[in-house]
């Protein structure tokens, strides 16, 4: 049954930087949190679709802008996985003691896995959309040696946006930090159910990346669906996404869907 609208919220890091988002709050639990991908905001298609669906289902839901993009404070160039994890930890503290269902897209999928391994008692389930595991390492290794050295020496590098948007800069701390979070070389322990959706026609992150992640898992609670003809953004696969999300929710909640 549809319920009330979202309301804006702002959380404060110890550094003074603000994390901004929108929350739809009900008496139920868990709380869904959409973890956006690289350079994505809370206004993207998936973010809005999932928020609207949560309102219709009567579920608590959060969408937010990571630091460095959209309404939140911070420099985009300064982003790292560790900063993204700190944002998620702030959100988990915000909704405590309720557990979360993390829906992570692309880089947000990588972050969601890291969060579930660090704070397992707080995570009810993971739904990962074309998770971009280790894409930062791939980005770095794929550069010519001279460009890698220049990035390290100057501390920053400019990149062209893959989708034709404005060029952006990234600090070298992104690379230095990423090696600490290699989930393919050192698979983390996950105690919650994990469902991965990955397009067979993904032009950014190959489905083999998700296959490798699943192969490294011994848990029977990891499910991978490869979607034929679907690209990285999962365009045209809204029904598959929402169906997978419903399956993440407690059974008593599904009685009302």
C-alpha positions as CSV (number, residue, x, y, z in Angstrom):
1,X,0.0,0.0,0.0
2,X,1.4,3.4,-0.9
3,X,2.6,5.5,2.1
4,X,3.9,9.0,2.8
5,X,6.6,10.9,0.9
6,X,10.3,11.0,1.4
7,X,11.9,13.6,3.6
8,X,15.4,15.1,3.3
9,X,18.1,14.4,5.9
10,X,21.6,15.5,6.5
11,X,24.2,13.6,8.6
12,X,27.5,15.0,9.8
13,X,30.9,13.3,9.6
14,X,33.5,14.0,12.3
15,X,35.4,16.0,9.7
16,X,32.4,18.4,9.4
17,X,31.5,17.1,5.9
18,X,27.7,16.7,5.4
19,X,26.1,13.6,3.9
20,X,22.7,14.4,2.3
21,X,19.9,12.1,1.2
22,X,16.2,11.3,1.3
23,X,14.5,8.8,3.5
24,X,11.1,7.2,3.4
25,X,10.4,5.9,6.9
26,X,7.8,3.4,8.1
27,X,7.4,1.4,11.2
28,X,8.8,-1.7,9.5
29,X,12.2,-3.2,9.1
30,X,14.7,-3.7,7.5
31,X,15.6,-0.4,5.9
32,X,16.6,-0.5,2.3
33,X,19.6,1.6,1.3
34,X,20.5,2.3,-2.3
35,X,24.3,2.5,-2.7
36,X,24.9,4.3,-6.0
37,X,27.7,3.7,-8.5
38,X,30.7,5.7,-9.4
39,X,29.8,9.4,-10.0
40,X,26.1,8.6,-9.6
41,X,23.6,10.6,-7.5
42,X,20.3,10.0,-5.8
43,X,18.5,11.4,-8.8
44,X,19.4,8.5,-11.2
45,X,16.8,6.2,-12.7
46,X,17.5,3.2,-10.5
47,X,17.6,5.4,-7.4
48,X,14.2,6.9,-8.2
49,X,12.7,3.6,-9.3
50,X,13.7,1.9,-6.0
51,X,12.5,4.8,-3.9
52,X,9.1,4.9,-5.6
53,X,8.7,1.1,-5.2
54,X,9.6,1.3,-1.5
55,X,6.9,4.0,-1.0
56,X,4.3,1.8,-2.9
57,X,5.3,-1.3,-0.8
58,X,5.3,0.6,2.4
59,X,9.0,0.0,3.1
60,X,11.6,2.2,4.8
61,X,14.1,3.3,2.2
62,X,17.1,5.6,1.9
63,X,18.8,7.1,-1.2
64,X,21.7,9.4,-0.8
65,X,24.6,11.3,-2.5
66,X,28.0,10.0,-1.5
67,X,30.5,12.7,-0.5
68,X,31.8,14.5,-3.5
69,X,28.6,14.3,-5.6
70,X,25.2,15.9,-5.7
71,X,23.9,17.5,-2.4
72,X,26.7,16.1,-0.2
73,X,29.9,17.9,0.8
74,X,33.4,17.0,-0.3
75,X,35.6,16.9,-3.4
76,X,34.8,14.3,-6.0
77,X,38.5,13.9,-6.8
78,X,39.1,12.8,-3.1
79,X,36.8,9.8,-3.2
80,X,38.1,6.4,-2.0
81,X,36.5,3.2,-1.0
82,X,37.3,3.9,2.6
83,X,35.4,7.2,2.3
84,X,32.5,5.4,0.8
85,X,32.5,2.9,3.6
86,X,32.5,5.7,6.1
87,X,29.4,7.2,4.4
88,X,27.7,3.8,4.7
89,X,28.7,3.4,8.3
90,X,27.2,6.8,9.1
91,X,23.9,5.6,7.5
92,X,23.9,2.4,9.4
93,X,24.3,4.3,12.6
94,X,21.5,6.6,11.5
95,X,19.0,3.7,11.2
96,X,20.2,1.7,14.2
97,X,19.2,-0.7,15.6
98,X,17.3,-1.7,12.4
99,X,19.2,-3.9,9.9
100,X,19.6,-2.8,6.3
101,X,19.1,-4.3,2.8
102,X,21.9,-2.9,0.7
103,X,21.2,-2.5,-3.0
104,X,24.6,-1.6,-4.5
105,X,25.1,-0.6,-8.1
106,X,28.5,-1.0,-9.8
107,X,31.0,0.5,-7.4
108,X,28.2,0.6,-4.9
109,X,28.0,-3.2,-5.1
110,X,31.7,-3.4,-4.2
111,X,31.1,-1.1,-1.3
112,X,28.1,-3.1,-0.2
113,X,30.1,-6.3,0.0
114,X,32.8,-4.5,2.1
115,X,30.1,-3.1,4.4
116,X,28.5,-6.5,4.9
117,X,31.8,-8.1,5.8
118,X,32.6,-5.3,8.3
119,X,29.2,-5.0,10.0
120,X,27.5,-8.4,9.4
121,X,25.0,-7.9,12.3
122,X,23.6,-4.8,10.6
123,X,23.0,-6.3,7.1
124,X,19.9,-8.4,6.3
125,X,20.7,-9.0,2.6
126,X,22.7,-7.7,-0.4
127,X,21.4,-7.1,-3.9
128,X,24.3,-6.3,-6.2
129,X,23.8,-4.7,-9.6
130,X,26.7,-5.3,-12.0
131,X,29.2,-5.0,-9.0
132,X,32.4,-3.4,-10.2
133,X,34.8,-5.4,-8.1
134,X,38.4,-4.2,-8.4
135,X,37.6,-1.8,-11.2
136,X,40.0,0.8,-9.7
137,X,42.9,-1.6,-9.9
138,X,41.9,-2.4,-13.5
139,X,41.8,1.3,-14.3
140,X,45.3,1.8,-13.0
141,X,46.9,-1.2,-14.5
142,X,45.4,-0.4,-17.9
143,X,47.2,2.9,-18.1
144,X,50.6,3.1,-19.8
145,X,53.5,3.0,-17.3
146,X,54.4,6.7,-17.9
147,X,50.8,7.8,-17.1
148,X,50.7,5.6,-14.0
149,X,53.9,7.3,-12.8
150,X,52.7,10.7,-13.6
151,X,49.5,10.1,-11.6
152,X,51.5,9.0,-8.6
153,X,54.0,11.9,-8.9
154,X,51.4,14.7,-9.3
155,X,48.8,13.1,-7.1
156,X,45.9,13.7,-9.5
157,X,44.8,12.8,-13.0
158,X,42.0,13.9,-15.4
159,X,39.7,11.3,-17.0
160,X,37.1,11.5,-19.7
161,X,33.6,10.4,-18.7
162,X,32.6,7.1,-20.3
163,X,29.1,8.3,-21.0
164,X,30.1,11.6,-22.6
165,X,29.7,13.8,-19.5
166,X,32.1,16.3,-18.1
167,X,35.7,15.3,-17.5
168,X,36.6,14.6,-13.9
169,X,39.8,14.4,-11.8
170,X,40.8,11.6,-9.4
171,X,43.4,11.8,-6.7
172,X,46.0,9.0,-6.5
173,X,44.8,8.1,-3.0
174,X,41.9,6.3,-4.8
175,X,44.4,3.7,-6.2
176,X,46.4,3.5,-3.0
177,X,43.3,2.8,-1.0
178,X,41.7,0.3,-3.4
179,X,44.5,-2.3,-3.0
180,X,43.3,-2.7,0.6
181,X,39.8,-3.7,-0.5
182,X,40.6,-6.5,-3.1
183,X,37.6,-8.8,-2.7
184,X,38.7,-11.1,-5.5
185,X,42.1,-11.9,-4.1
186,X,40.9,-11.9,-0.5
187,X,37.2,-12.9,-0.6
188,X,35.5,-11.5,2.5
189,X,33.3,-13.6,4.8
190,X,29.6,-12.9,4.2
191,X,26.8,-14.2,6.5
192,X,23.8,-12.7,4.7
193,X,22.1,-13.7,1.5
194,X,23.6,-12.2,-1.7
195,X,21.8,-11.9,-5.0
196,X,23.8,-10.5,-8.0
197,X,22.2,-9.3,-11.2
198,X,24.7,-8.8,-14.1
199,X,23.9,-8.0,-17.7
200,X,25.4,-10.4,-20.3
201,X,26.1,-7.4,-22.6
202,X,27.7,-5.3,-19.8
203,X,30.2,-3.0,-21.7
204,X,31.8,-1.6,-18.5
205,X,32.2,-4.6,-16.1
206,X,32.3,-8.0,-17.7
207,X,30.0,-10.6,-16.2
208,X,33.0,-12.8,-15.7
209,X,33.9,-10.5,-12.8
210,X,30.7,-11.5,-10.9
211,X,31.3,-15.2,-11.9
212,X,34.7,-15.1,-10.4
213,X,33.4,-13.6,-7.2
214,X,30.6,-16.2,-6.9
215,X,33.1,-19.0,-7.6
216,X,35.3,-17.9,-4.7
217,X,32.3,-18.2,-2.3
218,X,31.6,-21.3,-0.4
219,X,28.2,-20.0,0.9
220,X,25.0,-21.5,-0.6
221,X,23.4,-18.1,-0.1
222,X,25.0,-16.4,-3.1
223,X,22.9,-16.3,-6.3
224,X,24.0,-14.9,-9.7
225,X,21.6,-14.1,-12.5
226,X,23.1,-13.2,-15.9
227,X,20.6,-11.2,-17.9
228,X,20.7,-11.7,-21.6
229,X,21.1,-8.6,-23.8
230,X,21.3,-6.3,-20.8
231,X,24.1,-3.7,-20.3
232,X,25.9,-2.2,-17.3
233,X,23.1,0.2,-16.3
234,X,20.5,-2.7,-16.4
235,X,18.3,-0.6,-18.7
236,X,15.2,-2.5,-19.7
237,X,15.5,-4.9,-16.7
238,X,13.4,-3.1,-14.1
239,X,11.1,-6.1,-13.6
240,X,14.1,-8.4,-12.9
241,X,15.5,-5.8,-10.5
242,X,12.3,-5.3,-8.5
243,X,11.6,-9.0,-8.4
244,X,15.0,-9.6,-6.9
245,X,14.5,-6.9,-4.4
246,X,11.2,-8.4,-3.3
247,X,13.0,-11.7,-2.7
248,X,15.4,-9.9,-0.3
249,X,12.7,-8.8,2.1
250,X,11.3,-10.8,5.0
251,X,8.5,-13.1,4.2
252,X,6.0,-11.3,6.4
253,X,6.6,-8.2,4.4
254,X,6.0,-10.0,1.1
255,X,2.5,-10.9,2.2
256,X,1.6,-7.2,1.6
257,X,3.2,-6.8,-1.8
